[in-house]
Amino acid sequence: MPQLSLSTNVPVDAVAAADILRDCSRALARIIGKPESYVTVSIDGSVPTSFAGSEEPAAYGEIMSIGGLGPGVNGKLSAALADILEAKLSVSASRFYVKFEDVQGYNVGFNGTTF
């Protein structure tokens, strides 16, 4: 159940949001190796953000997954997400942080139970 939450200080219209959600969902599923039907992605735009003392376009993301994360995968995910944000929102890779969290199934609820 990979889950990606993104926030950015860049305004995100409905068309850009749909493209980003689709592209990020596909990238997570492909790189982590889990079905896209398990992936959740959200994006919040126009979030007041300072990065390195500047309010230039920037973004922050958090990825949580039950397994599938690790040194090799995390680097690929970081690169893929940075590419998407650069293409869709003009956020430079040097102004994007992403946090990775590999969690135990018992710490994730779904459908009235845990994994």
Order of alpha helices (4+ residues) and beta strands (2+ residues): beta-alpha-beta-beta-alpha-beta-beta-beta
